[in-house]
Amino acid sequence: MKKLWRTDHAPAAIGPYSQAVEAGGLVFLSGQIPLDPATGQLVPGDVTAQTERVLDNLGAVLAAAGLDFSHVLKTTIYLTDLAAFPKVNEAYGRRFTTEPPARATVQVAALPRGALVEIDAVARREP
């Protein structure tokens, strides 16, 4: 059995996918790009501003599922330029201050809407 999670506090899906899907106590969060949920537009600014918006969006989806960043087990960060990694890592570290999750970071050729960063996550609901 699976449960779908969604919130208006994160951007609506821009394709045929759910913001998050829960099954067996695991919550799989779709990748978030730096879209402002109110306007549906890419936030202005550099990779730091975009990373902050991505993390705000992920936090909103986690909250909709009754979770927070402490429940996250694994993330994947997608960057269009690995040279931006230190700035992304700094913003990311402000959200995962203790017991950070496992993580992978990859460079990609492009992201939807010209975003510089995208992050997806897997979280676990505590029994």
Helices and strands as residue ranges (DSSP letters): E 2-5, E 20-23, E 26-32, H 47-64, G 69-71, E 72-79, G 82-84, H 85-95, E 102-107, G 112-114, E 117-124
